[in-house]
Amino acid sequence: MALTVYRERDANLPKLRNTPVAVVGYGNQGRAHALNLRDSGVSVSIGQREGAGFRQAELDGFEPMSIDQVVQQADLLIISLPDECAGEVYEKLVGPNLRPGQVLGFVHGFNIRYSFIKPPDHVDVIMVAPKGPGTLLRSSYEEGKGIPALMAIHQDASGHAKRIALAWAVGIGSARAGIIETTFAAETEADLFGEQVVLCGGISALTKAAFETLVDAGYAPELAYLECVHELKQVVDLLYERGLSGMREKISNTAEYGDVTRGTRVIGEESRQAMKKILADIRSDQFAKEWIDEYRSGGETFRSLHKKDEDTLYEQAGEQVRALMPWLNK
Ligand SMILES: NC(=O)c1ccc[n+]([C@@H]2O[C@H](COP(=O)([O-])OP(=O)(O)OC[C@H]3O[C@@H](n4cnc5c(N)ncnc54)[C@H](OP(=O)(O)O)[C@@H]3O)[C@@H](O)[C@H]2O)c1
């Protein structure tokens, strides 16, 4: 499928400079959107509950307001709340204060794709989802670079939804890397799949299983950690910068022979079937429903699974390895 990629020339950033913008939720993503847009000359206000995000917004020179207050003032509302609570915050503080002509902007499609948020017909609903963490979105902008963003239009009540989305994406620096047009459904489903199968779930399970295999066979935990976890970054950096073939050019022939003859033994047919099942659960809404039910019923299972991986031999070995390199201790 051919992708439509937009650049700076396709957008009208000066027009956004005349639009009051509010970032709702000053966390990882929200802070980066707010700071980048402000540095791009856009007038940004912050809607944030009392607490850590509120204090950070003040430290960054904003005068944060309550969420219902900014919703009444701004024309473009960038919702950057955690996915699991955005629905209930929207119900209480955003939805009741919306007026015709406003634009609801999302940084991820979850709540629209799964209908936890159902905006009225009289607002535009758009998404600009940068493909990376907020810290990188901010630091790359400051370096004069950017990270790619996915852009989508769910509802175009005004007839100007795309113009606004493009200007927002340019304002956060993403046009420097490319603004790719997609849909809320494709962004959400591919994002969840990537994080469950590779970026978070896959990598956690793979490195834990490999680490434990070496330790169970009698190797020192620190050695196992160095080989199966710590060095991952170096190989991932090569993959990021050069692709698979480019990465293989930079590793030894022994490493590459092991790669091409052994990799599919680890991730074989069984894993592919598991991936298909995970994708089916994402597409059928089963995962989203399970996650929101878990959050709304108190999150006990989530907390105990999180705790299970704390203070393990894997984590202790990691601490020992990182202690060798104090510069890693940010
Ligand atoms: N983490 C990333 O860089 C990243 C990357 C890609 C996409 N995203 C997407 O960006 C969105 C925001 O995620 P995030 O990681 O940036 O969120 P976050 O940092 O965990 O939190 C965002 C903000 O929401 C506020 N908040 C949390 N619970 C709230 C509640 N019940 N009522 C009102 N405000 C509440 C927090 O306030 P307090 O400070 O008071 O807790 C915080 O300021 C999500 O859709 C996520 O999928 C995030």
The ligand as an SDF file (V2000), in Angstrom:
LIG
                    3D

 48 52  0  0  0  0  0  0  0  0999 V2000
    4.8040    7.6340   27.0960 N   0  0  0  0  0  0  0  0  0  0  0  0
    5.0000    8.0770   25.8540 C   0  0  0  0  0  0  0  0  0  0  0  0
    5.9340    8.7860   25.5480 O   0  0  0  0  0  0  0  0  0  0  0  0
    4.0020    7.7240   24.7710 C   0  0  0  0  0  0  0  0  0  0  0  0
    4.4630    7.3130   23.4960 C   0  0  0  0  0  0  0  0  0  0  0  0
    3.5370    7.1350   22.4830 C   0  0  0  0  0  0  0  0  0  0  0  0
    2.1790    7.3590   22.7430 C   0  0  0  0  0  0  0  0  0  0  0  0
    1.7700    7.7430   23.9900 N   0  0  0  0  0  0  0  0  0  0  0  0
    0.3450    7.9990   24.2090 C   0  0  0  0  0  0  0  0  0  0  0  0
    0.2350    9.3070   24.8110 O   0  0  0  0  0  0  0  0  0  0  0  0
   -0.9220    9.3310   25.6530 C   0  0  0  0  0  0  0  0  0  0  0  0
   -0.5110    9.8350   27.0170 C   0  0  0  0  0  0  0  0  0  0  0  0
    0.3870    8.9000   27.5820 O   0  0  0  0  0  0  0  0  0  0  0  0
    1.5680    9.3800   28.5470 P   0  0  0  0  0  0  0  0  0  0  0  0
    2.4960    8.2110   28.6790 O   0  0  0  0  0  0  0  0  0  0  0  0
    2.0950   10.6810   28.0770 O   0  0  0  0  0  0  0  0  0  0  0  0
    0.7430    9.5960   29.8990 O   0  0  0  0  0  0  0  0  0  0  0  0
    1.3270    9.9340   31.3680 P   0  0  0  0  0  0  0  0  0  0  0  0
    2.6610   10.5350   31.2320 O   0  0  0  0  0  0  0  0  0  0  0  0
    1.2020    8.7000   32.2020 O   0  0  0  0  0  0  0  0  0  0  0  0
    0.2370   10.9380   31.9660 O   0  0  0  0  0  0  0  0  0  0  0  0
   -0.2630   12.0410   31.2810 C   0  0  0  0  0  0  0  0  0  0  0  0
   -0.9350   13.0460   32.1720 C   0  0  0  0  0  0  0  0  0  0  0  0
   -2.2440   12.6000   32.5140 O   0  0  0  0  0  0  0  0  0  0  0  0
   -2.5300   13.0010   33.8510 C   0  0  0  0  0  0  0  0  0  0  0  0
   -3.5030   12.0620   34.4410 N   0  0  0  0  0  0  0  0  0  0  0  0
   -3.3050   10.7580   34.7430 C   0  0  0  0  0  0  0  0  0  0  0  0
   -4.4210   10.2200   35.2470 N   0  0  0  0  0  0  0  0  0  0  0  0
   -5.3380   11.2220   35.2850 C   0  0  0  0  0  0  0  0  0  0  0  0
   -6.6810   11.2850   35.7110 C   0  0  0  0  0  0  0  0  0  0  0  0
   -7.3230   10.2070   36.1960 N   0  0  0  0  0  0  0  0  0  0  0  0
   -7.3210   12.4950   35.6260 N   0  0  0  0  0  0  0  0  0  0  0  0
   -6.6940   13.5760   35.1170 C   0  0  0  0  0  0  0  0  0  0  0  0
   -5.4120   13.5750   34.6920 N   0  0  0  0  0  0  0  0  0  0  0  0
   -4.7460   12.4040   34.7710 C   0  0  0  0  0  0  0  0  0  0  0  0
   -1.1930   12.9270   34.5510 C   0  0  0  0  0  0  0  0  0  0  0  0
   -1.2470   13.8260   35.6580 O   0  0  0  0  0  0  0  0  0  0  0  0
   -0.3410   13.6250   37.0000 P   0  0  0  0  0  0  0  0  0  0  0  0
    0.9900   14.2270   36.6790 O   0  0  0  0  0  0  0  0  0  0  0  0
   -1.0710   14.3680   38.0220 O   0  0  0  0  0  0  0  0  0  0  0  0
   -0.2840   12.1500   37.2450 O   0  0  0  0  0  0  0  0  0  0  0  0
   -0.2170   13.3550   33.4770 C   0  0  0  0  0  0  0  0  0  0  0  0
   -0.0230   14.7360   33.4760 O   0  0  0  0  0  0  0  0  0  0  0  0
   -1.4920    7.9300   25.6240 C   0  0  0  0  0  0  0  0  0  0  0  0
   -2.4910    7.8760   24.6340 O   0  0  0  0  0  0  0  0  0  0  0  0
   -0.3180    7.0740   25.2090 C   0  0  0  0  0  0  0  0  0  0  0  0
   -0.7060    5.8690   24.5720 O   0  0  0  0  0  0  0  0  0  0  0  0
    2.6600    7.9060   25.0010 C   0  0  0  0  0  0  0  0  0  0  0  0
  1  2  1  0
  2  3  2  0
  2  4  1  0
  4  5  1  0
  4 48  2  0
  5  6  2  0
  6  7  1  0
  7  8  2  0
  8  9  1  0
  8 48  1  0
  9 10  1  0
  9 46  1  0
 10 11  1  0
 11 12  1  0
 11 44  1  0
 12 13  1  0
 13 14  1  0
 14 15  2  0
 14 16  1  0
 14 17  1  0
 17 18  1  0
 18 19  2  0
 18 20  1  0
 18 21  1  0
 21 22  1  0
 22 23  1  0
 23 24  1  0
 23 42  1  0
 24 25  1  0
 25 26  1  0
 25 36  1  0
 26 27  1  0
 26 35  1  0
 27 28  2  0
 28 29  1  0
 29 30  1  0
 29 35  2  0
 30 31  1  0
 30 32  2  0
 32 33  1  0
 33 34  2  0
 34 35  1  0
 36 37  1  0
 36 42  1  0
 37 38  1  0
 38 39  2  0
 38 40  1  0
 38 41  1  0
 42 43  1  0
 44 45  1  0
 44 46  1  0
 46 47  1  0
M  CHG  2   8   1  16  -1
M  END
$$$$
